[in-house]
Amino acid sequence: MKKLVFVLTLLFAFTINANAQESKVSVEDNARKEASLLSETVKLTGTQKEDLYRLFEMKYRTLEDKSLSLERKKEFLNIVMMKIKATFNDEQMKQLESNPELLDRIRNGVQTK
């Protein structure tokens, strides 16, 4: 009886772990999605799209880091926004600001579900 309970408990634990891994979107997927959304809103050069993908990849890796405090993560998100502002010209910033949902996603690190 104890072995049966033990086996069922292990099976249950593995099932929960497998479901959690399936529902989690990868850092790369989030970065790719965010770069695509941004390129749909703002006219980007090929180089800008690649640079922003790498920036967003770093952003999501940093946000996943459990050792960083919320304050440090917020500061990092501010740095990401400053890098975008330094990369874009005035017209590109106006295009980005015309999409408040995307701007909020970039500023706050909202991940894709």
DSSP file (Angstrom, degrees, kcal/mol; ACC not computed):
  #  RESIDUE AA STRUCTURE BP1 BP2  ACC     N-H-->O    O-->H-N    N-H-->O    O-->H-N    TCO  KAPPA ALPHA  PHI   PSI    X-CA   Y-CA   Z-CA
    1    1 A M     >        0   0    0      0, 0.0     4,-2.2     0, 0.0     5,-0.2   0.000 360.0 360.0 360.0 -42.7    0.0    0.0    0.0
    2    2 A K  H  >  +     0   0    0      1,-0.2     4,-2.4     2,-0.2     5,-0.1   0.888 360.0  52.1 -63.1 -38.4    2.8    2.4    0.9
    3    3 A K  H  > S+     0   0    0      2,-0.2     4,-2.7     1,-0.2    -1,-0.2   0.887 108.1  51.4 -65.3 -38.1    4.5    1.6   -2.5
    4    4 A L  H  > S+     0   0    0      2,-0.2     4,-2.5     1,-0.2    -2,-0.2   0.922 111.3  46.7 -64.7 -44.6    1.3    2.4   -4.3
    5    5 A V  H  X S+     0   0    0     -4,-2.2     4,-2.3     2,-0.2    -2,-0.2   0.905 113.1  50.4 -62.9 -41.8    0.9    5.8   -2.6
    6    6 A F  H  X S+     0   0    0     -4,-2.4     4,-2.3     2,-0.2    -2,-0.2   0.925 111.8  46.8 -62.7 -45.9    4.6    6.5   -3.3
    7    7 A V  H  X S+     0   0    0     -4,-2.7     4,-2.6     1,-0.2    -2,-0.2   0.910 113.0  49.1 -64.0 -43.4    4.2    5.7   -7.0
    8    8 A L  H  X S+     0   0    0     -4,-2.5     4,-2.3     2,-0.2    -1,-0.2   0.877 110.4  51.4 -64.7 -37.5    1.0    7.7   -7.3
    9    9 A T  H  X S+     0   0    0     -4,-2.3     4,-2.4     2,-0.2    -2,-0.2   0.922 111.5  46.8 -65.3 -44.4    2.7   10.7   -5.6
   10   10 A L  H  X S+     0   0    0     -4,-2.3     4,-2.6     2,-0.2     5,-0.2   0.914 112.0  50.6 -62.5 -43.2    5.7   10.5   -7.9
   11   11 A L  H  X S+     0   0    0     -4,-2.6     4,-2.0     1,-0.2    -2,-0.2   0.910 111.1  48.7 -61.6 -42.6    3.4   10.2  -10.9
   12   12 A F  H  X S+     0   0    0     -4,-2.3     4,-2.2     2,-0.2    -1,-0.2   0.909 111.1  50.1 -63.4 -43.2    1.4   13.2   -9.8
   13   13 A A  H  X S+     0   0    0     -4,-2.4     4,-2.2     1,-0.2    -2,-0.2   0.909 111.5  47.9 -63.7 -43.0    4.6   15.3   -9.2
   14   14 A F  H  X S+     0   0    0     -4,-2.6     4,-2.4     2,-0.2    -1,-0.2   0.868 110.2  52.7 -66.4 -35.7    5.9   14.5  -12.7
   15   15 A T  H  X S+     0   0    0     -4,-2.0     4,-2.2    -5,-0.2    -2,-0.2   0.921 110.6  46.7 -65.4 -44.2    2.6   15.3  -14.3
   16   16 A I  H  X S+     0   0    0     -4,-2.2     4,-2.2     1,-0.2    -2,-0.2   0.922 113.2  49.4 -63.8 -44.1    2.5   18.7  -12.6
   17   17 A N  H  X S+     0   0    0     -4,-2.2     4,-2.0     1,-0.2    -2,-0.2   0.900 110.7  49.9 -62.6 -42.0    6.1   19.4  -13.6
   18   18 A A  H  X S+     0   0    0     -4,-2.4     4,-1.9     1,-0.2    -1,-0.2   0.900 111.1  49.2 -65.3 -41.2    5.5   18.4  -17.2
   19   19 A N  H  X S+     0   0    0     -4,-2.2     4,-1.9     1,-0.2    -1,-0.2   0.890 109.6  51.7 -66.0 -38.8    2.4   20.7  -17.4
   20   20 A A  H  X S+     0   0    0     -4,-2.2     4,-0.9     1,-0.2    -1,-0.2   0.895 110.6  48.3 -64.9 -39.6    4.3   23.6  -16.0
   21   21 A Q  H  < S+     0   0    0     -4,-2.0    -1,-0.2     1,-0.2    -2,-0.2   0.867 110.2  51.9 -69.6 -35.6    7.1   23.2  -18.5
   22   22 A E  H  < S+     0   0    0     -4,-1.9    -2,-0.2     1,-0.2    -1,-0.2   0.884 110.7  46.9 -67.4 -38.5    4.7   23.0  -21.4
   23   23 A S  H  < S+     0   0    0     -4,-1.9     2,-0.4    -5,-0.1    -1,-0.2   0.655  91.2  96.9 -80.9 -15.0    2.9   26.2  -20.5
   24   24 A K     <  -     0   0    0     -4,-0.9     2,-0.4    -3,-0.2    89,-0.1  -0.615  69.2-141.0 -79.9 127.7    6.0   28.2  -19.9
   25   25 A V        -     0   0    0     -2,-0.4    -2,-0.1    87,-0.3    -3,-0.0  -0.710  24.7-115.4 -88.2 137.8    7.0   30.3  -22.9
   26   26 A S     >  -     0   0    0     -2,-0.4     4,-2.3     1,-0.1     5,-0.2  -0.231  16.5-115.6 -73.3 161.1   10.8   30.4  -23.6
   27   27 A V  H  > S+     0   0    0      1,-0.2     4,-2.6     2,-0.2     5,-0.2   0.909 118.0  52.1 -57.8 -44.9   12.9   33.5  -23.3
   28   28 A E  H  > S+     0   0    0      1,-0.2     4,-2.8     2,-0.2    -1,-0.2   0.895 108.1  50.6 -62.9 -40.8   13.7   33.2  -27.0
   29   29 A D  H  > S+     0   0    0      2,-0.2     4,-2.6     1,-0.2    -1,-0.2   0.921 111.8  47.6 -63.9 -43.5   10.0   33.0  -27.9
   30   30 A N  H  X S+     0   0    0     -4,-2.3     4,-2.5     2,-0.2    -2,-0.2   0.920 114.0  47.0 -62.4 -43.4    9.2   36.1  -25.8
   31   31 A A  H  X S+     0   0    0     -4,-2.6     4,-2.4     2,-0.2    -2,-0.2   0.916 113.6  47.7 -65.3 -43.5   12.1   38.0  -27.4
   32   32 A R  H  X S+     0   0    0     -4,-2.8     4,-2.3     2,-0.2    -2,-0.2   0.913 113.0  48.8 -63.7 -43.1   11.1   37.0  -30.9
   33   33 A K  H  X S+     0   0    0     -4,-2.6     4,-2.7    -5,-0.2    -2,-0.2   0.922 112.8  47.2 -63.1 -45.3    7.4   37.9  -30.3
   34   34 A E  H  X S+     0   0    0     -4,-2.5     4,-2.3     1,-0.2    -2,-0.2   0.900 112.2  49.4 -66.4 -40.6    8.3   41.3  -28.9
   35   35 A A  H  X S+     0   0    0     -4,-2.4     4,-2.4     2,-0.2    -1,-0.2   0.893 112.4  49.2 -64.5 -39.2   10.7   42.1  -31.7
   36   36 A S  H  X S+     0   0    0     -4,-2.3     4,-1.8     2,-0.2    -2,-0.2   0.927 110.7  49.0 -65.5 -45.4    8.1   41.1  -34.2
   37   37 A L  H  X S+     0   0    0     -4,-2.7     4,-1.3     1,-0.2    -2,-0.2   0.907 113.0  48.5 -59.9 -40.9    5.4   43.2  -32.6
   38   38 A L  H  X S+     0   0    0     -4,-2.3     4,-3.2     1,-0.2    -1,-0.2   0.900 109.6  50.9 -67.2 -40.6    7.8   46.1  -32.6
   39   39 A S  H  < S+     0   0    0     -4,-2.4     5,-0.3     1,-0.2    -1,-0.2   0.781 107.4  54.7 -70.7 -24.3    8.8   45.7  -36.2
   40   40 A E  H  < S+     0   0    0     -4,-1.8    -1,-0.2    -5,-0.1    -2,-0.2   0.827 117.8  35.8 -71.8 -31.8    5.0   45.6  -37.1
   41   41 A T  H  < S+     0   0    0     -4,-1.3     2,-0.4    -3,-0.2    -2,-0.2   0.871 122.6  40.2 -87.9 -41.8    4.6   49.0  -35.4
   42   42 A V  S  < S-     0   0    0     -4,-3.2     2,-0.8    -5,-0.2    -1,-0.2  -0.895  85.1-117.4-114.9 136.4    7.9   50.7  -36.2
   43   43 A K        -     0   0    0     -2,-0.4     2,-0.3    -3,-0.1    -3,-0.1  -0.630  45.1-175.2 -73.0 111.1    9.7   50.6  -39.5
   44   44 A L        -     0   0    0     -2,-0.8     2,-0.1    -5,-0.3    44,-0.0  -0.800  24.1-126.9-110.9 149.4   13.0   48.9  -38.5
   45   45 A T     >  -     0   0    0     -2,-0.3     4,-2.2     1,-0.1     5,-0.2  -0.453  36.3-105.4 -79.4 165.9   16.1   48.2  -40.4
   46   46 A G  H  > S+     0   0    0      1,-0.2     4,-2.0     2,-0.2     5,-0.2   0.888 122.7  50.5 -60.2 -39.6   17.4   44.6  -40.5
   47   47 A T  H  > S+     0   0    0      2,-0.2     4,-2.7     1,-0.2    -1,-0.2   0.910 108.8  51.1 -65.6 -42.8   20.2   45.5  -38.1
   48   48 A Q  H  > S+     0   0    0      1,-0.2     4,-2.8     2,-0.2     5,-0.2   0.908 108.8  51.6 -62.2 -41.4   17.7   47.2  -35.7
   49   49 A K  H  X S+     0   0    0     -4,-2.2     4,-2.2     2,-0.2    -1,-0.2   0.922 112.5  45.4 -63.0 -43.4   15.5   44.2  -35.6
   50   50 A E  H  X S+     0   0    0     -4,-2.0     4,-2.1     2,-0.2    -2,-0.2   0.918 114.0  49.0 -64.7 -44.0   18.4   41.9  -34.8
   51   51 A D  H  X S+     0   0    0     -4,-2.7     4,-2.1     1,-0.2    -2,-0.2   0.906 112.5  47.8 -62.5 -41.9   19.8   44.2  -32.1
   52   52 A L  H  X S+     0   0    0     -4,-2.8     4,-2.9     2,-0.2     5,-0.2   0.868 107.5  55.7 -69.7 -35.8   16.4   44.6  -30.5
   53   53 A Y  H  X S+     0   0    0     -4,-2.2     4,-2.4    -5,-0.2    -1,-0.2   0.946 110.2  45.9 -58.5 -47.0   15.8   40.8  -30.5
   54   54 A R  H  X S+     0   0    0     -4,-2.1     4,-2.2     2,-0.2    -2,-0.2   0.884 112.3  51.3 -63.9 -37.9   19.1   40.4  -28.6
   55   55 A L  H  X S+     0   0    0     -4,-2.1     4,-2.2     2,-0.2    -2,-0.2   0.922 112.3  45.7 -64.0 -43.8   18.1   43.2  -26.2
   56   56 A F  H  X S+     0   0    0     -4,-2.9     4,-2.5     2,-0.2    -2,-0.2   0.850 110.0  54.4 -69.6 -33.5   14.7   41.6  -25.6
   57   57 A E  H  X S+     0   0    0     -4,-2.4     4,-2.1    -5,-0.2    -1,-0.2   0.935 110.9  45.5 -63.1 -45.1   16.3   38.2  -25.1
   58   58 A M  H  X S+     0   0    0     -4,-2.2     4,-2.4     1,-0.2    -2,-0.2   0.885 110.6  55.9 -63.5 -38.1   18.6   39.8  -22.5
   59   59 A K  H  X S+     0   0    0     -4,-2.2     4,-2.4     1,-0.2    -2,-0.2   0.946 110.0  43.0 -59.8 -50.2   15.6   41.5  -20.9
   60   60 A Y  H  X S+     0   0    0     -4,-2.5     4,-1.4     2,-0.2    -1,-0.2   0.838 112.4  53.1 -70.9 -31.3   13.6   38.3  -20.4
   61   61 A R  H  X S+     0   0    0     -4,-2.1     4,-0.6    -5,-0.2    -1,-0.2   0.915 111.5  47.2 -64.9 -41.2   16.7   36.4  -19.2
   62   62 A T  H >< S+     0   0    0     -4,-2.4     3,-1.0     1,-0.2    -2,-0.2   0.907 109.4  52.8 -66.0 -42.2   17.2   39.1  -16.6
   63   63 A L  H 3< S+     0   0    0     -4,-2.4    -1,-0.2     1,-0.3    -2,-0.2   0.793 106.8  53.8 -66.0 -26.9   13.5   39.1  -15.6
   64   64 A E  H 3< S+     0   0    0     -4,-1.4     2,-0.6    -5,-0.2    -1,-0.3   0.646  80.6 109.8 -79.0 -14.6   13.7   35.4  -15.0
   65   65 A D    X<  -     0   0    0     -3,-1.0     3,-1.1    -4,-0.6     8,-0.1  -0.493  52.4-165.7 -69.0 110.3   16.7   35.8  -12.6
   66   66 A K  T 3  S+     0   0    0     -2,-0.6    -1,-0.2     1,-0.2    -4,-0.0   0.672  81.4  66.3 -71.9 -17.7   15.3   35.0   -9.2
   67   67 A S  T 3  S+     0   0    0      2,-0.1     2,-0.3    -3,-0.0    -1,-0.2   0.648  84.8  87.7 -81.0 -13.4   18.4   36.4   -7.4
   68   68 A L  S <  S-     0   0    0     -3,-1.1     2,-0.1    -6,-0.2     0, 0.0  -0.657  78.3-124.2 -88.4 141.6   17.6   40.0   -8.6
   69   69 A S     >  -     0   0    0     -2,-0.3     4,-2.1     1,-0.1     5,-0.2  -0.323  24.8-110.0 -75.4 163.7   15.3   42.2   -6.5
   70   70 A L  H  > S+     0   0    0      1,-0.2     4,-2.4     2,-0.2     5,-0.2   0.871 120.1  55.8 -61.0 -37.7   12.2   43.8   -8.0
   71   71 A E  H  > S+     0   0    0      2,-0.2     4,-2.2     1,-0.2    -1,-0.2   0.913 107.2  48.1 -62.0 -43.7   14.0   47.2   -7.8
   72   72 A R  H  > S+     0   0    0      1,-0.2     4,-2.2     2,-0.2    -1,-0.2   0.887 111.2  51.1 -65.1 -38.9   16.9   45.9   -9.9
   73   73 A K  H  X S+     0   0    0     -4,-2.1     4,-2.2     2,-0.2    -2,-0.2   0.899 109.7  49.8 -65.6 -40.4   14.6   44.4  -12.5
   74   74 A K  H  X S+     0   0    0     -4,-2.4     4,-1.9     2,-0.2    -2,-0.2   0.904 110.2  50.5 -64.7 -40.4   12.7   47.7  -12.7
   75   75 A E  H  X S+     0   0    0     -4,-2.2     4,-2.0     1,-0.2    -2,-0.2   0.897 108.9  51.8 -63.8 -39.7   15.9   49.6  -13.2
   76   76 A F  H  X S+     0   0    0     -4,-2.2     4,-2.3     1,-0.2    -2,-0.2   0.906 106.9  53.0 -63.1 -40.7   16.9   47.2  -15.9
   77   77 A L  H  X S+     0   0    0     -4,-2.2     4,-2.0     1,-0.2    -1,-0.2   0.864 107.3  52.5 -62.8 -35.2   13.6   47.8  -17.7
   78   78 A N  H  X S+     0   0    0     -4,-1.9     4,-2.2     2,-0.2    -1,-0.2   0.897 108.4  50.5 -64.7 -39.6   14.4   51.5  -17.6
   79   79 A I  H  X S+     0   0    0     -4,-2.0     4,-2.4     2,-0.2    -2,-0.2   0.900 107.6  53.2 -65.0 -40.6   17.7   50.8  -19.2
   80   80 A V  H  X S+     0   0    0     -4,-2.3     4,-2.0     1,-0.2    -1,-0.2   0.926 109.7  48.7 -58.5 -44.9   16.1   48.8  -21.9
   81   81 A M  H  X S+     0   0    0     -4,-2.0     4,-2.4     1,-0.2    -2,-0.2   0.893 110.0  51.1 -64.6 -39.6   13.8   51.7  -22.6
   82   82 A M  H  X S+     0   0    0     -4,-2.2     4,-2.0     2,-0.2    -1,-0.2   0.882 108.4  52.3 -64.2 -38.0   16.7   54.1  -22.8
   83   83 A K  H  X S+     0   0    0     -4,-2.4     4,-1.4     2,-0.2    -1,-0.2   0.892 109.8  49.0 -64.9 -39.0   18.5   51.8  -25.2
   84   84 A I  H  X S+     0   0    0     -4,-2.0     4,-2.3     2,-0.2     3,-0.2   0.928 110.6  50.0 -65.6 -44.5   15.4   51.8  -27.5
   85   85 A K  H  < S+     0   0    0     -4,-2.4    -2,-0.2     1,-0.2    -1,-0.2   0.864 110.9  49.8 -62.3 -35.1   15.2   55.6  -27.3
   86   86 A A  H  < S+     0   0    0     -4,-2.0    -1,-0.2     1,-0.2    -2,-0.2   0.790 113.2  47.2 -72.8 -27.0   18.9   55.9  -28.2
   87   87 A T  H  < S+     0   0    0     -4,-1.4    -2,-0.2    -3,-0.2    -1,-0.2   0.847 103.3  71.2 -80.7 -36.9   18.4   53.5  -31.1
   88   88 A F  S  < S-     0   0    0     -4,-2.3     2,-0.1    -5,-0.1   -44,-0.0  -0.491  72.3-135.1 -87.4 149.8   15.3   55.1  -32.6
   89   89 A N     >  -     0   0    0     -2,-0.2     4,-2.2     1,-0.0     5,-0.2  -0.367  42.4 -89.5 -86.2 178.6   14.9   58.3  -34.5
   90   90 A D  H  > S+     0   0    0      1,-0.2     4,-2.1     2,-0.2     5,-0.2   0.885 126.7  51.1 -59.9 -41.4   12.1   60.8  -33.7
   91   91 A E  H  > S+     0   0    0      1,-0.2     4,-2.1     2,-0.2    -1,-0.2   0.909 110.0  49.3 -64.6 -42.5    9.7   59.2  -36.2
   92   92 A Q  H  > S+     0   0    0      1,-0.2     4,-2.2     2,-0.2    -1,-0.2   0.887 109.9  51.5 -65.1 -38.6   10.3   55.7  -34.9
   93   93 A M  H  X S+     0   0    0     -4,-2.2     4,-2.8     2,-0.2    -1,-0.2   0.894 108.6  51.5 -65.6 -38.3    9.6   56.9  -31.3
   94   94 A K  H  X S+     0   0    0     -4,-2.1     4,-1.2     2,-0.2    -2,-0.2   0.902 109.5  50.4 -63.2 -40.2    6.4   58.5  -32.4
   95   95 A Q  H  < S+     0   0    0     -4,-2.1     4,-0.2     2,-0.2    -2,-0.2   0.909 112.7  46.2 -64.1 -41.5    5.3   55.2  -34.0
   96   96 A L  H >< S+     0   0    0     -4,-2.2     3,-1.8     1,-0.2     7,-0.3   0.927 110.7  51.9 -65.9 -44.9    6.1   53.3  -30.9
   97   97 A E  H 3< S+     0   0    0     -4,-2.8    -1,-0.2     1,-0.3    -2,-0.2   0.717  98.1  67.2 -66.5 -19.6    4.3   55.8  -28.7
   98   98 A S  T 3< S+     0   0    0     -4,-1.2    -1,-0.3     1,-0.2    -2,-0.2   0.584  96.3  59.9 -75.7  -8.5    1.3   55.5  -30.9
   99   99 A N    <>  +     0   0    0     -3,-1.8     4,-2.3    -4,-0.2     3,-0.3  -0.768  64.2 174.8-118.9  83.5    0.9   51.9  -29.6
  100  100 A P  H  > S+     0   0    0      0, 0.0     4,-2.3     0, 0.0     5,-0.2   0.798  77.2  58.4 -63.2 -28.5    0.5   52.2  -25.8
  101  101 A E  H  > S+     0   0    0      2,-0.2     4,-1.9     1,-0.2     5,-0.1   0.933 110.6  41.4 -66.1 -45.3   -0.1   48.5  -25.4
  102  102 A L  H  > S+     0   0    0     -3,-0.3     4,-2.4     2,-0.2     5,-0.2   0.902 113.7  53.3 -67.8 -41.3    3.3   47.6  -26.9
  103  103 A L  H  X S+     0   0    0     -4,-2.3     4,-2.6    -7,-0.3    -2,-0.2   0.903 109.8  48.4 -60.2 -41.6    5.0   50.4  -25.1
  104  104 A D  H  X S+     0   0    0     -4,-2.3     4,-2.4     2,-0.2     6,-0.3   0.892 109.4  53.2 -65.1 -40.3    3.6   49.1  -21.8
  105  105 A R  H  X>S+     0   0    0     -4,-1.9     4,-1.2     2,-0.2     5,-1.1   0.917 112.3  44.3 -61.2 -43.5    4.8   45.6  -22.7
  106  106 A I  H  <5S+     0   0    0     -4,-2.4    -2,-0.2     1,-0.2    -1,-0.2   0.926 116.3  46.1 -67.9 -45.0    8.3   46.8  -23.3
  107  107 A R  H  <5S+     0   0    0     -4,-2.6    -2,-0.2     1,-0.2    -1,-0.2   0.833 122.3  34.1 -66.9 -33.6    8.4   49.0  -20.2
  108  108 A N  H  <5S-     0   0    0     -4,-2.4    -1,-0.2    -5,-0.2    -2,-0.2   0.455 101.8-120.3-108.5  -1.5    7.0   46.4  -17.8
  109  109 A G  T  <5 -     0   0    0     -4,-1.2     2,-0.2     1,-0.2    -3,-0.2   0.847  40.6-179.0  70.3  33.1    8.4   43.2  -19.2
  110  110 A V      < -     0   0    0     -5,-1.1     2,-0.2    -6,-0.3    -1,-0.2  -0.505  16.0-143.5 -69.6 130.8    5.0   41.6  -19.8
  111  111 A Q        -     0   0    0     -2,-0.2     2,-0.2     1,-0.1    -1,-0.1  -0.615  15.9-103.5 -98.4 157.2    5.5   38.1  -21.2
  112  112 A T              0   0    0     -2,-0.2   -87,-0.3     1,-0.1   -82,-0.1  -0.504 360.0 360.0 -72.8 141.5    3.5   36.2  -23.8
  113  113 A K              0   0    0     -2,-0.2    -1,-0.1   -89,-0.1    -2,-0.0   0.417 360.0 360.0 -94.8 360.0    1.1   33.5  -22.5
